[in-house]
Amino acid sequence: MAPGVHTVAVIGTGKIGELMLSGLLRAGWPVDRLLATTRRTGRAEEIAARYGVRVVDNLTAVAEAEVLAVSVKPQDAGALLDEIGPKVPPEKLVVSLCAGLPTGFFARRLPEGTPVIRVMTNTPALVDEAMTAISAGSHATAAHLALAEEMFKPLGATIRVPESQQDAVTALSGSGPAYFYLLVEAMVDAGILLGLPRQVAHELIVQTAIGSATMLRDSGEHPVKLREAVTSPAGTTISAIRELEKHGVRAALLAALEAARDRAREIAAQSE
Ligand SMILES: NC(=O)c1ccc[n+]([C@@H]2O[C@H](COP(=O)([O-])OP(=O)(O)OC[C@H]3O[C@@H](n4cnc5c(N)ncnc54)[C@H](OP(=O)(O)O)[C@@H]3O)[C@@H](O)[C@H]2O)c1
């Protein structure tokens, strides 16, 4: 399987499906090798007008595409597979973007032997800075994994993980952008408390976030080392860090990510 040679159908073109579609197009995937499906006619018209891709019904997508990228909400996946499952020829590759759903969920509803790959991407795909974790389910070969990687590389970074780690991935990078946005929102509020205009506080924190993230990625240094470089004896930073520790920010993050992981498991259990 080679990139751009196979037709990919995005099944359920909502927020994440649209990100994938636009990323593939930006990466030069031929528009006539892409299909999209939606539930509502209005949404279909919007997607067709915005990207020039052919929007078809689910069964046409199943018949025509070699790769089915399923990006419906986990709670809609059962009904979708009731509709398309029996009609999927076993040689098609099913790539699930659904949070929490194990590949076994798909395998049980697809013809025996259908290769399934599970991915967890995130919304920075919109700016080609996604983090996408890819896992092989049963019947997925090295070639299938390589194709999935080619599909998601244009959207940012990719990593292969065993499927058993995907609920943790969901908690960390799938939901991760929301944690950073919450932090930024709180820090902008803090800037306002300290008397800065909102726009100034916003600019200061957004650029600080970009700079810090770039240093984390490009220096390869441990975050503790980078933090220590900002933390001088009896200085301002250590006063702030004492407050963060006093208010249990580290413990809150551990508990929050554990809750997200548990919720991913719960969603999977409810979908069975
Ligand atoms: N948003 C994130 O940050 C994020 C991150 C990682 C993974 N994910 C995963 O990505 C998946 C999609 O999430 P999302 O945020 O993109 O949700 P979304 O915006 O609701 O997109 C899902 C789309 O699927 C459509 N749909 C539902 N059933 C369908 C069917 N039978 N046939 C055709 N289309 C159908 C929905 O139509 P309607 O518009 O009519 O509802 C909707 O447009 C989820 O499984 C989620 O777990 C999301």
The ligand as a Gaussian input file, in Angstrom:
#p B3LYP/6-31G(d) Opt

LIG

0 1
 N      -12.322000      16.462000      19.117000
 C      -11.159000      15.998000      19.561000
 O      -10.302000      16.710000      20.106000
 C      -10.791000      14.537000      19.354000
 C       -9.467000      14.152000      19.604000
 C       -9.109000      12.830000      19.369000
 C      -10.048000      11.920000      18.919000
 N      -11.322000      12.301000      18.721000
 C      -12.276000      11.282000      18.260000
 O      -12.673000      11.613000      16.953000
 C      -14.002000      11.174000      16.746000
 C      -14.807000      12.326000      16.191000
 O      -14.826000      13.379000      17.141000
 P      -15.264000      14.833000      16.717000
 O      -14.893000      15.728000      17.831000
 O      -14.777000      15.107000      15.344000
 O      -16.869000      14.626000      16.691000
 P      -17.934000      15.317000      15.736000
 O      -17.496000      16.694000      15.390000
 O      -19.285000      15.095000      16.352000
 O      -17.816000      14.431000      14.396000
 C      -18.462000      13.220000      14.178000
 C      -19.251000      13.335000      12.874000
 O      -19.721000      12.052000      12.506000
 C      -21.026000      12.230000      11.942000
 N      -21.751000      10.953000      12.002000
 C      -22.269000      10.319000      13.080000
 N      -22.829000       9.153000      12.720000
 C      -22.674000       9.048000      11.375000
 C      -23.050000       8.081000      10.415000
 N      -23.705000       6.959000      10.766000
 N      -22.717000       8.294000       9.132000
 C      -22.063000       9.409000       8.747000
 N      -21.677000      10.386000       9.628000
 C      -21.975000      10.196000      10.910000
 C      -21.636000      13.292000      12.808000
 O      -22.753000      13.852000      12.192000
 P      -23.669000      14.952000      12.948000
 O      -22.969000      16.239000      12.634000
 O      -24.987000      14.801000      12.321000
 O      -23.660000      14.607000      14.402000
 C      -20.467000      14.249000      12.984000
 O      -20.408000      15.207000      11.949000
 C      -14.545000      10.694000      18.083000
 O      -14.619000       9.293000      18.099000
 C      -13.549000      11.209000      19.076000
 O      -13.408000      10.296000      20.136000
 C      -11.723000      13.592000      18.905000

